[in-house]
Amino acid sequence: MKTIIQIHREEKYFVAVDLLTNVADQGLTEEEAVANLKKGLEEHYQILMELAPKNHKISFLDIEVEKYA
């Protein structure tokens, strides 16, 4: 699964934000912020799937988007 994120600096931390869900996390490095965001997104989607009605089908959709230049 792919998503769109932005990373910016706030004082001594890097903040990674998923633009689709607005889930955010931080770290002392960009890599740590992204790793923390990935964990947070996994938990976010796991909860969404657990809360979804059991009689409704869950599927994943892949789309292609041109890079922002």
N, C-alpha and C positions, 0 to 999 in steps of 0.2 A: 504494500500500500504506500502510495506517495502522498505528500501534502506540501503545502507552501508555508515556509517559515521566514521570519525576519529575526536578525540578531542585532542587538544594540548594546551599548555599554551604559551602565548606571553606576557611577562612582567606581567601586572596586570590583563590581560584578558584571558579567555578561548576562543578558537576558535574551532567551530564545522564545519567540511567540509563534504559535501555529495560527495562521491567518484564517483558517477555515473554522476552527472551534474556539479560538481565543484562549486556548490553554497555554499557559506560560510556565517557564521554570528558569532557574538561574544557575550559574557556576562561576568559579574563579577564572576559567578559561572558556573560550568559545566551544571547545570540544566537550567540556564538562556540562555546559549549559544545554547543548544539543542532546547529550546522553541522558541528562535528567529530564528533558522535554520528551524524549522518546519513551522513557519509562512512564511518565505522566500520561502520555497519549495512549499507551497500551492499557493502562488502568482505566482511563476515561472510556475507551471503546469497549472494554470488557464489561464495565458497569452498564453501558447502553445496551449491550447484547443481553445481559442478564435481566434487564428491565423490560425488554421487548416482549410483547405477547408471544407465548409459545406456539400459537397456531398460525403465526405470520412467518413467512419465509424471509430469511436474512441472506442477502447476497452482496457481492462486492462489484463495483463498476470501475473499470479502468478507462481513463480518458487521456488524450494528449493535448497539451497546452503549449503554445509557443513560448519560448523564453522571453522574459522581460529584458529589453535592451536599453 
